[in-house]
Amino acid sequence: MISICMNRFYTSRALMCKMLFFCALFTIGLSVQAKSQTLLWQQTNAPGLGIIRSFVASGNTIIFGGDGRIIRSVDDGLTWSLTNAPIGNSVNITALVANSSTVFAATSRGILRSTDNGMNWSFSSNGLPINADISDIMVNGNTLYITISAGIYRSGDNGNTWQAINLGNNRRFPYSFAIIDTNYFGATGLGSILRFSESGTSWTEVTFQGLTIFSLGTRGRTLFAGTDGGVLRSDDLGVTWNNFNSGLPTQGFVRKFITNGNNIYADYAMLNELGTAWIRIFSSISGISIRGINTNGNTFFGVNGNQNIFRAKLTPTSVRLNNEYAFDHVTLNPNPTDDISTISMFLTTSVHLNLKLYDALGREIKIIADGIYSAGQQQFSIGLQDVHTGIYFVRGNIGEQVLVRRLVVVK
């Protein structure tokens, strides 16, 4: 196409080159991503749990599980109380999950269920082997799934009863589990990932020499595997895998993924908005490393090496991006649209912001915003009543950085 632009159809050369140049700008805009984030953590007064293995947010309630105890907070982590879980110190809480208003805890002795946001618990293991040691639990739609040493079980009645999934002739049972559509994935802990159907008749195994697979996680149709060498990623339902460690330490262990809405957290990092890199989350406290990051939407929670629970309130003054990038969490909705759209973003510092709308040929259509804007959440309306059907781009100069988002207008 470059040779055509240079040698033929001279009258269209400028037009084509404008398109190529604008596409280049679009690519640059997409590549600008936050690499790290520092949160102002505060240690909570939560009672000790031994080794903390799990955390879930159910509405405004925060629930943590560890060795022989489940604790919860109903005031965003300011105060904590022990729950009435009928377990002893020898029982480990390996995973927690919320299904609507019901919370489930996977333990080394079966499944616990709470219908009052985690205050009171009772065992709900009908159909499971006695004292089933459950390694993982997940919810997909209205169906619950657990993994134990004897295989995979599911419940379609909110944990009242459990049925075994036919695993065919395969006897290497996964201890971490993920589902995308009707595709099931399991990490065996032996350096391999299994992909199988619900009937158990079709099994595929991918082996990674020299790696230990700790956990699996998903965002949309993308599958992630946490290993002792970082993160692996598959965009084709587990057929092929690639290293995906942009933003992570060179020799980083990733032991657990936590999915919360459209966000996925890998121990001490979160996937950026476009899914192109990890945002490393650092502690503002010298010598304290926070892992197991998750959020209830208002506050981040995490655990340090001494198994203490920390919290960091999400406010414009408590979150900063280490002066690397001036914006984060950009959305453009509705998109497609017919007459109006709104672009929202979080500015990490006071900065000069210039937003313009361009058509697909790189021609300026209108100015959306131009001025100095303070740190915090900002949003700008884009009137499109006088714009024809087509593909457009919102391009922003934010300080010395560039942001581009694609906007589709349909009349």
C-alpha positions in Angstrom: 0.0 0.0 0.0 2.9 2.3 0.6 4.2 1.8 -3.0 0.8 2.6 -4.3 0.7 5.8 -2.3 4.2 6.7 -3.7 3.9 5.7 -7.3 0.2 5.6 -8.4 -3.0 7.5 -7.9 -1.1 10.6 -6.9 -4.3 12.6 -6.2 -5.2 10.1 -3.4 -1.7 10.0 -1.9 -2.3 12.7 0.7 -5.6 11.1 1.7 -4.1 7.6 2.1 -1.1 8.9 4.0 -3.4 10.8 6.3 -5.3 7.6 7.0 -2.0 5.7 7.7 -0.8 8.5 9.9 -4.1 8.6 11.9 -4.0 4.8 12.3 -0.5 5.2 13.7 -1.8 7.7 16.2 -4.6 5.4 17.1 -2.0 2.6 17.7 0.1 4.9 19.9 -2.9 5.9 21.9 -3.8 2.3 22.6 -0.2 1.5 23.7 -0.2 4.1 26.5 -0.9 2.2 29.6 -0.3 2.6 33.3 2.6 0.4 34.5 2.2 0.7 38.3 -0.1 2.1 40.9 0.7 3.1 44.5 -2.0 2.8 47.1 -2.0 4.4 50.6 -2.6 1.2 52.6 -3.7 1.1 56.3 -3.5 -2.0 58.4 -6.9 -3.0 59.7 -7.7 -4.4 63.2 -8.9 -7.7 61.8 -8.2 -10.7 64.0 -5.5 -13.2 63.0 -6.5 -16.0 60.6 -3.3 -17.9 60.2 -2.7 -18.2 56.5 -5.3 -16.2 54.6 -6.3 -18.0 51.5 -9.6 -16.3 50.4 -11.6 -13.1 50.2 -15.0 -12.2 48.8 -17.2 -9.1 48.8 -21.0 -9.8 49.1 -22.8 -6.5 48.8 -21.3 -4.2 51.5 -20.0 -7.2 53.5 -16.3 -8.2 53.2 -15.4 -11.8 54.2 -12.0 -13.3 54.7 -11.2 -17.0 55.3 -8.0 -18.6 56.7 -7.0 -21.4 59.1 -10.1 -22.5 61.1 -11.8 -19.0 61.0 -14.0 -16.8 58.8 -14.2 -13.1 59.6 -16.3 -10.4 58.1 -16.7 -6.6 58.1 -19.9 -4.7 57.3 -18.4 -1.2 57.4 -15.8 -1.3 54.6 -13.1 -2.9 56.7 -13.1 -0.5 59.6 -14.1 -3.2 62.2 -14.2 -7.0 62.0 -16.0 -9.8 63.8 -15.7 -13.6 63.9 -18.5 -15.5 62.2 -20.3 -18.6 63.5 -18.6 -21.1 61.2 -18.8 -24.6 62.7 -15.1 -25.4 62.1 -12.0 -25.9 64.2 -8.4 -24.7 63.8 -7.5 -27.8 61.7 -10.0 -26.9 59.0 -8.6 -24.6 56.2 -10.8 -22.2 54.2 -9.4 -22.6 50.7 -11.8 -20.4 48.7 -14.9 -18.2 49.0 -17.5 -17.3 46.4 -20.8 -15.3 46.4 -23.7 -16.4 44.4 -26.3 -13.6 44.6 -27.0 -13.3 48.4 -25.6 -16.7 49.3 -21.9 -17.1 50.2 -20.0 -20.4 49.9 -16.8 -21.4 51.6 -14.6 -24.3 50.2 -12.9 -26.1 53.1 -10.8 -29.1 53.8 -13.9 -30.8 55.2 -16.6 -29.9 52.7 -18.7 -27.0 51.7 -20.0 -24.3 54.0 -23.0 -22.1 53.1 -24.3 -18.8 54.5 -27.5 -17.2 53.6 -27.0 -14.1 55.7 -23.9 -12.5 54.2 -21.5 -14.7 56.0 -22.6 -14.3 59.7 -23.9 -17.9 60.2 -22.7 -21.0 58.3 -23.7 -24.6 57.9 -22.3 -27.5 55.9 -24.0 -28.1 52.6 -22.2 -31.2 51.2 -25.1 -33.5 50.2 -23.7 -35.7 47.4 -20.1 -35.1 48.1 -17.7 -37.6 49.6 -17.4 -37.5 53.4 -14.9 -34.8 54.6 -14.2 -33.8 51.0 -11.0 -31.7 50.8 -12.1 -28.9 48.3 -9.3 -27.0 46.5 -11.4 -24.6 44.5 -14.9 -23.3 44.0 -16.4 -21.1 41.3 -19.8 -20.0 40.1 -20.8 -19.8 36.4 -24.3 -18.4 35.9 -26.5 -20.2 38.4 -24.3 -23.3 38.6 -21.6 -23.9 41.3 -18.5 -26.0 40.6 -15.9 -27.4 43.0 -12.8 -29.5 42.6 -11.7 -32.2 45.0 -9.2 -35.0 44.9 -12.0 -37.3 43.6 -13.0 -35.1 40.7 -15.2 -32.2 39.8 -18.7 -31.7 41.2 -21.4 -29.2 40.4 -24.7 -27.9 41.9 -27.6 -26.3 40.1 -29.7 -25.8 43.2 -27.6 -23.3 45.2 -25.6 -25.9 46.9 -28.4 -28.1 48.2 -27.1 -31.1 46.3 -24.0 -31.9 44.4 -23.4 -34.2 41.4 -20.1 -35.5 40.0 -19.1 -34.5 36.4 -18.1 -37.5 34.3 -14.4 -37.2 33.8 -14.0 -40.2 31.5 -10.7 -42.1 31.8 -8.7 -39.1 33.0 -7.6 -39.3 36.5 -5.4 -36.3 36.9 -7.9 -34.0 38.6 -7.4 -30.3 38.5 -7.1 -28.3 41.7 -7.8 -25.0 40.0 -10.7 -24.5 37.7 -12.0 -22.1 35.0 -14.9 -22.1 32.6 -15.4 -20.1 29.3 -18.7 -20.8 27.6 -18.9 -24.7 27.5 -15.1 -25.2 27.8 -13.7 -26.4 31.0 -10.1 -25.8 32.1 -8.1 -27.3 34.9 -4.6 -26.8 36.3 -3.2 -30.2 37.5 -0.3 -28.8 39.5 2.1 -31.0 37.5 3.0 -28.4 34.9 0.0 -29.0 32.6 -3.4 -27.5 31.8 -6.4 -29.7 30.8 -9.2 -28.6 28.5 -12.3 -30.8 28.5 -16.0 -30.9 27.7 -18.7 -31.4 30.3 -19.3 -34.9 29.1 -15.7 -35.8 29.8 -15.3 -37.5 26.4 -12.9 -35.0 24.9 -9.7 -34.1 26.7 -6.7 -32.0 25.6 -3.6 -31.5 27.6 -0.9 -28.7 27.2 2.3 -29.3 29.2 4.8 -26.6 30.3 8.2 -28.1 31.1 9.7 -26.7 34.2 6.7 -24.7 35.4 4.2 -25.3 38.2 0.7 -24.1 37.4 -0.9 -22.6 40.6 -4.1 -21.2 39.4 -6.4 -20.2 36.5 -8.4 -17.0 35.8 -10.5 -15.5 33.1 -11.6 -12.2 31.8 -14.2 -12.5 29.0 -12.9 -15.2 26.6 -9.2 -14.8 27.7 -7.7 -17.4 29.9 -4.8 -16.8 32.3 -2.6 -19.3 34.1 -0.5 -18.3 37.2 2.8 -20.1 37.5 6.1 -19.9 39.3 7.5 -18.1 36.3 4.8 -15.5 35.9 1.6 -15.5 33.9 0.6 -17.4 30.7 -2.2 -16.2 28.5 -4.4 -17.9 25.9 -6.8 -16.0 23.6 -7.9 -19.2 21.7 -9.6 -21.2 24.5 -6.4 -22.9 25.7 -5.1 -24.1 22.3 -2.0 -21.9 22.3 -0.3 -20.0 25.2 2.1 -17.1 25.5 4.0 -15.5 28.3 2.1 -12.4 29.5 4.2 -10.6 32.1 4.3 -7.0 31.0 4.2 -4.9 34.2 5.1 -7.9 36.4 8.5 -8.6 38.1 11.0 -10.6 36.0 10.8 -13.7 38.3 7.3 -13.2 39.7 5.2 -16.0 41.3 1.5 -15.6 40.6 -0.4 -18.0 42.9 -4.0 -16.8 42.6 -6.3 -14.9 40.3 -9.4 -13.0 41.6 -12.1 -11.9 39.2 -14.3 -9.1 40.2 -16.8 -7.9 37.5 -14.6 -7.0 34.5 -11.5 -6.7 36.6 -9.0 -9.6 37.2 -6.3 -9.4 39.8 -3.1 -11.5 39.8 -1.8 -11.5 43.3 -0.2 -8.0 43.4 -1.4 -6.6 40.0 -4.5 -5.9 38.0 -5.1 -6.2 34.3 -5.4 -2.8 32.6 -8.5 -1.7 30.8 -7.5 -2.8 27.3 -6.1 -6.1 28.5 -2.6 -5.3 27.2 -0.5 -5.2 30.4 -0.6 -5.6 34.1 -0.7 -2.6 36.5 1.6 -3.4 39.4 0.1 -2.3 42.7 2.6 -1.1 45.2 2.3 -0.3 48.9 3.0 3.2 50.2 4.3 1.7 53.4 8.1 1.1 53.4 9.0 -2.6 53.6 5.4 -3.8 53.2 4.4 -5.9 50.2 0.7 -6.3 49.6 -0.6 -9.4 47.7 -4.0 -11.0 47.1 -5.4 -7.7 45.9 -9.2 -7.4 45.5 -11.8 -4.7 45.8 -15.5 -4.3 46.8 -15.8 -1.3 44.5 -15.1 1.3 47.2 -11.9 0.0 48.8 -9.0 -2.2 47.9 -8.1 -5.0 50.3 -4.9 -7.0 50.5 -2.7 -9.1 52.7 1.0 -8.7 53.6 3.6 -11.4 54.3 2.6 -11.6 58.0 -1.0 -12.3 57.0 -2.3 -9.0 58.2 -5.2 -7.4 56.3 -4.8 -4.0 54.8 -7.2 -1.6 53.2 -6.8 1.4 50.8 -9.7 3.8 50.2 -10.3 4.6 46.5 -10.2 8.5 46.5 -8.4 10.9 44.1 -5.9 11.7 46.9 -5.1 8.1 47.8 -4.4 6.8 44.4 -1.5 8.0 42.2 0.3 6.5 39.2 3.9 7.1 40.1 4.0 10.1 37.6 4.0 7.6 34.7 0.6 8.4 33.1 -1.9 11.1 33.8 -5.1 9.1 33.1 -6.7 5.8 33.8 -10.0 3.9 33.6 -11.2 5.6 30.4 -14.7 4.7 29.2 -16.7 5.9 26.2 -20.5 5.2 26.4 -22.8 4.6 24.7 -20.8 3.3 21.8 -22.2 2.8 19.2 -24.5 5.8 19.5 -26.7 8.1 17.4 -26.7 11.5 19.0 -24.6 11.7 22.2 -21.8 9.9 24.0 -19.8 10.5 27.2 -16.1 10.0 27.7 -15.0 9.5 31.3 -11.6 9.2 32.8 -9.7 9.3 36.1 -7.0 12.0 36.1 -4.2 11.2 38.4 -2.9 14.8 38.6 -4.0 18.3 37.6 -3.2 18.6 33.9 -3.9 20.4 30.7 -6.4 18.3 28.7 -7.3 18.8 25.0 -10.0 16.4 23.6 -11.0 16.5 20.0 -13.2 14.4 17.7 -11.8 13.3 14.3 -13.3 11.4 11.4 -11.8 8.3 9.9 -9.7 10.4 7.5 -8.1 12.3 10.3 -10.1 15.5 9.9 -10.9 17.5 13.0 -14.7 17.6 13.6 -15.0 19.4 16.9 -13.3 20.3 20.2 -14.7 18.3 23.2 -12.6 19.9 26.0 -9.6 22.2 26.2 -8.3 23.5 29.6 -6.7 22.7 32.9 -8.6 20.0 34.8 -8.0 18.8 38.4 -7.1 15.3 39.6 -10.1 13.0 40.0 -13.0 11.7 37.9 -13.8 13.8 34.9 -16.4 13.3 32.2 -17.3 15.1 28.9 -20.3 14.9 26.7 -19.9 14.6 23.0 -22.8 16.0 21.0 -23.2 14.1 17.7 -26.5 15.5 16.3 -24.7 17.1 13.4 -22.4 14.1 12.7 -23.1 11.6 10.0 -23.0 7.8 10.3 -19.5 6.5 10.4 -16.4 5.7 12.4 -14.8 8.5 14.4 -12.0 8.8 16.9 -11.7 10.8 20.2 -8.1 11.9 20.5 -6.8 13.5 23.7 -3.6 15.3 24.5 -3.3 14.8 28.3 -0.1 16.6 29.3 2.5 15.0 27.1 0.6 11.8 26.6 -1.9 10.8 24.0 -5.2 9.0 24.4 -7.3 7.7 21.4 -10.7 5.9 21.5 -12.8 4.7 18.6 -16.5 5.9 18.4 -19.1 4.5 16.1 -22.0 6.7 15.1 -25.2 5.1 13.6 -28.1 7.3 12.5 
